């Protein structure tokens, strides 16, 4: 594998490279712990993103788009037109 990253400890190390170092040192427990940590962090980020999107939905749902407004206005005009024709 090729990693484009520095290998200065605590400065430019990336976690996938650290996993490879752990595996080269036969530290399977350490490599697994780093992998599980990366997995947990990614799931937490996905959960937070989904919660933020779900929380912003009511704000977006309150506004009508221009096409919805135009269709609504046309339907109202049609109803008014049929009501005035029926009255005369």
Buried (B, 14 or more C-beta within 10 A) or exposed (E): EEEEEEEEEEEEBEEBBBBBBBEEEEBEEBBEEBBEEEEEEEEEEEEEEEEEEEEEEEEEEEEEEEEEEEEEEEEEEEEEEEEEEEEE
